[in-house]
C-alpha cells in the first residue's frame, strides 16, 4: 500500500511540476512510477493539490529515510523500470513539489531531507545523495541563508557530476552562481553560470539557457564587466522577440538597465528601466516593476533630475516596505538618501541613510518569500532565488533567476 501511495504521489507531483515549470527537463528526469497520478486543469489546481498533500509527502519520505537508516534498506522495495529505489523516488517526490514552496513547513522539511541524504550515503547511491543535498541547498536559499546553502550545493554538484545527473547539476551550478553572487564573489558566480549555461545548451533547455545567460550578465555587470553584460542582454532580448515570456523579458531589461547605468549611459538605462516597468505592470509582475522603479530613480538622479527621481524612489520604497522586503527597502533608502542630498535636504538624507544602515546591521531573519510572479521557476525559487542585500542581487527576481 505504501509503495502505491509513493508512486501515486510522485506521478501526481510530476504533473503538478509540469504546470509550475513548463518545458523544464527535470520533468523527464524524475523517477518513473508504476501507477498513474492525477491530472490538473491548470496551475492553481496543481498548487492546491501540492499544498494539501505536502504533509503526507514529507511524512512518507521521512519514513522511507528512517527505514534505510534503521535497517540498511527501505521497507518499500518497489522499483520503477529504471531500477530506482523507494528512497530515490522519495527524493524525486520532494523535488517535484519544490516549486510550490516549503515556507510554512521549512522546519519540518530540512530534517527530513537531511535524513534522506544520510540514507542515500548509507546505500552508496550518489545520484540520490546529490539530489537530496541539492534540496538542502535550495531550502537554505529559501530561508534566506545563502552562506549555509553553499556547502550542500557544492556537495550536490560533486555528486551529480559523478553520477552524470546533468539536469540537477545544471541547477546546482545556477544556484552556486546565485549564492556566490550574493556573497559578493561575482567573478566566481560568472564561472558557475557559464557551467550552467553550457549544460542548458547540452540538454536543449532553451528557457533555462536564456535565464542563465542573464544571470551571468548580472554577475558580469557587478564584477566590472558591464560591457559584456550589455552584449549578453541585447542578445537575449533579440531571441525573446518570438518568445512570449514576460518574466524573462522584464528581468533582462532590468539587468540591461543596471549594466548601462554602470557604464554611465544613464539615459539608455532610464529607457530600459522604463521598458521593464511597462512590461512588469502589463504582466502583473509587481515586484519586478518595483525594483526597476528605484533603480531608474538612481539613473534619473545621475542625470541631474532629482525631482522625478524622488517620486519614483518614494513609490518604490512604499511598495518594498509593504511587501516586507527589508533589505531591498534598505537599498532603496540609500538611493533616496542620495536624492535628498542632491535636493539639499540633508536632514532627510541623513535619516534615510541611518535607516538603511540599521536595516543592514540587523541579522537576517527567516521571512516569507515574495511571490509577485504569476508562476515560479524551479528552484527547485527558489530556491529562493537571489536573496536581496544592500549591495547584492534583488530578491524579487527569484522567480526567473533560478529557472
N, C-alpha and C positions, 0 to 999 in steps of 0.2 A: 504493500500500500504506500509506504513512504517513497519507494522508488518511483511509482507512478505519479505521486504528488510532486516530486522533484522534476520529473520530465514535463509534467503539465505546467508547472510554474515557469520553467525555463523556456518552453515553447511559447507561452503567452508573453513572457518578458521580452523575448526576441521580437515578437510582433509589436509590442509597445515601443521598443527601441527603434524599430524601423520608422515609426511615426515621429518619434522625437528627433531622430538624426537621419533624415533620408539620405540614401546613397552612400552611407559610411560602410567601408569594407568590414568593419568589426561584425556586422550582422552575419556575414558568411563565415566568420572565424569562430563563432560560438559553437559549443559542442552540439552535436545532433541529438535528437530525442526520439524515443520510441513511440510516444503518444503525441497527438496534436494539441494545440492550445487554442485559446480564444482569438477572435479577430475583433478589430475595433473600427468604428466608423470615422474616427479622427483622433487628433492629439488629445483633446480634452477627455475623451473616453479612456484613452490609454493612461493619462495622468491619474484619473480617478481610480482605475484598477491598481496601478502601481502604488498609490497611497494606501489603499485598503489592504493590499497583500504584502506590504513591506515587512510587517511584523512576522508574518508566517514564514516569509523567505529567510529572514535573519535567524529565526528560531531553528528552522530546518538546517541551514548552513552551519550554525553553531553545533547542532547535534552531530552532524557528519564529521566536523573537525574534532569534536570530543571523542567520537568513536575511534578515529585514527590514532589520536594521542594516547588513548587508553589501551587499545588492543593491537595497534600496528596496522589495522586495515579498517575501511569503512564497513559498517553493518549493511548499508545499502550497497550492493555489489553490482547492480545492473550497469551495463556499459552501452554506449552508443556505437554505431558501426565503426567509427574511427578508433575505438579501443579506449576511450577515456573513462576515467573512474567517476564515482559519485562525487568525490572531492573536486575533481576538475569541473564537473557540471555545477556544483555549488558555487564555486568562484565565478564561473561564467554567468550564473544567475545574478549575482550582485553586480557584475559589470553591466549586464543588460538593464538593470534597474538604476544604474548610476546617473543617467541624465535627468532623473526625476528628483534628485537631491536627497541627501541624508540628514538635512539640517536638524529637524526636531529629534532625531534619534542618533545623533553623532556619538554620544557616549556609549550607546549600545553597539553601534556599527564597528568602531575601532577595535574593541576587544575581540569581537567575532572574527574580523579579518586577520588580526594578529594570530589567532588560533588556527585559522585556515593556512596561513603562511608557515607556521610551525609544523602543521600536519604534512604539508607538501614537502618540507625539508625531510621529515621522517620517512616519507615514501620515496624520497630522491626523485621527485617529479619537478624538474626545473621549469617546465613550461607553466605549470600551475603555480609554483612559487613566484615566478616572475609576475604573473597576473595578480596574485594576491598582494605582493609588495607594491605593484603599481597602484592598486586600490588604496593602500595605506598612504602613499604619496598624494593621491587625488584627494582623499579626505583631509589630509593635513593642509592642503591648499584651501579646501572648503572651509576649514576652521580659521583661516587667516594666519597660518603658521608656516610660511614657505621655508624657513630655516629648518624646521623639523621635518618638512616633506622631502628635503633634498636627499638624505641618506637612503630611505626606502625607494625613492625614484631611481637613484643610481643603481641600487641593487636590482631593481626591476629591469633596468636596461641591460645589465650584465646577464641576467638570467634569460631574458627574451632573446638576446643576441646568441647565447649559447644554444638555446632550443629552437632558433630560427623562427621565432614568433614575430614576424615582421610588422603585423598590424599593430600590436601593442607596443613594440619597440618604437615605431614612429611616434605614437602618442607620448611615450615616455620621454623621448628627445624633445618633443614640443613642450612638455611640462618642465623639463630641465631648463629649457630656454626661458620660460616664464619665471621659474624660481631664481635663476642666476641674474636675470634682468632686474627682478625686484630687489635682489641683494646688491645691486649696483655693479655686477660683473658683466657688463654689456658685451664686451668682446667675446667672452666665453659663451654668452647667450647666442650670439650670431652663429657660432660653431654648432651648437645643438640644433638651432633652427635649420641650418643648412643640411644637417644629417636627416632631420625630419622631412625636409623638402625633397631630398633625393629618394627617400623611402616612399613618399606620397606619389612621386612620379612612377616609381617601380611598381607600385600597387594599382596605378591608374586612378588614384583618388583625387579627382580634379578640384573639388571644393576644398579639400584639405590642403592641396598644393597652393591654392590661391591665398588662403588664410595664413599658412605658414610663411609664405613669401612676404606678406605684410607684417607678420610678427618679426621676421628677420629685419625688415626695413625699419621698424620701430627701434629695434636694438642697435642697428647701424646709426640711426639718427642720434641716439643717445651716447654712442661711443665716438662721436666726432666724424661720422661718415655720412652726413646728411645728403650729400650729392648723390651717393649710391642709393639712398633711401628714396629720393625723388624719382630716380630712374625706375626703380622696382615698382613703386606705387603707380606710376603712369602706365607701366606695362600691365599691371593688374586691372586698372580701370579700362584699358583698351579691351582686355579679354572679357570684362564684365558687360560690355555693350550688348552681348547676346545672352547674358545670364541674368534672370530676374531674381537677384539676391540683394535685397536692400540692406541686410545686416552687414554683409561683407563690403558693399559699396560705401556705406556710411563709415565703417572702420577704416577703409582705405583712404577716403577723403580726409578723415581726421589725422591719420599718420602723415599723409602728404602735407597737410597744413603745418604740422609740427616740424617736419623737415624743412619746409620753406621758411618758417619762422627762424629756425636755427641758422639758415643761410642769409638772414636779414632781408629776405624777399617778402616784406610784410604785406604789401598789397595783394600779392598772389596768395599768401597764407590766409588773409581775410576772405578772399574769393572762395578758397577751398573749404574753410570752416563754415562759410555761409551755405555752400552747397551741401555739406554734411548736415547742417541744421535743417535744411529744407527736406532732404531725404529722410532724416530721422523723424521729423514732425509728420510727414505724409505717411510714413510706415508705422507710426505709433511707438517709435523707439525713444522713449522719453529720456532715459539715462544717457544715450548716445548724444542726443542734442544738448543736454546739459553740459557735458564735457566740452563739446565743440564751442559752446557759448562762452565759457570762461577762458578758453584758450584764445578765442577770437578777441575777447576783451584785452588780452595781453598784447596781441598784434596791433590792435587799434591804438593802444597806449603807445606802442613803439612808433606808430605813425604820427604821433602828436595829436591824437583825437581822444582826449581823456573823458569828455562828456558822454559820447556814445559808449565808450569802454566801460564807464561807471555803471550805466544802466544794464549792460549785458552781465557784468560781474555780479551785480546785486541779484538779478534774476537767477543766475546760476547758483549763487550761494544759498538762496532761499530753497531751491529745489534739492540741493545736496543735503541741507540740514533737515528738510522734511523726510528725505529718504534714509536718514541716519548714517550717511556716508561721511563719517567724521574726518578721516584722513584726506579724502578728496576735498571736503569743505575747507580743511586747513590749507591745502594748496591754493584753492580759490581765494582764501583770505590773504595770502601773500600777494597775489595779483591785485586784489582790491586795495591792499595797503600801498602798493606802488602807485596805483592810480590816484589814491588820496594824496600821496606825496606830490605828484605832479600838479594836482589842483591846489596845493598849498595848505591842505587841511591836515596839518601834521599831528594833531591830537587824535583824529580819527584813524590816521595811518598807523600811529603807534598802537592804538587799541587793536586794530586788525592783525598786526604782526605779533602782538603779545598773545592774542587768542590762538593764532596759528602755532606759535611756539609751544603753548601749553598743551594743545591737542597732540602735537608730535611727541611731546615728552611723556605723555601718559602711555603706560604699557598697553599693547593691543588686547582687545577683548574679543571673545567669540561673539559674533553678531550675525544676524541673519543676512544671507547674501541678497544683493539687489537682483531683482528679476524684472528687468524692464523690457526684455526682448520677447517676441511672440513665440520663439522656440529656442531651446537650449542645445548647444552643440555638445558632443560627447566630451566629457572632461576626464576619463569618464566623468569650465564649469565656470567643466568647473568651473570638475575642477574649478572649484573656484578658479577662475581664470586668474588673470593677473590681479593680485591684491594690491590695493592702492597704497601709495605712500606719498609723502610730501614731495619727493623727487622721483618717484618711480612710476610704474605703469598704473593706469587708472582702472578701477575695478569695474566700471560699467561696461567695459568691453569684454567681460568674461565670456559672454555667450559666443563670441566669434573667435576669440584668440585661442581657443582650445579645440577647435574643430579639427 
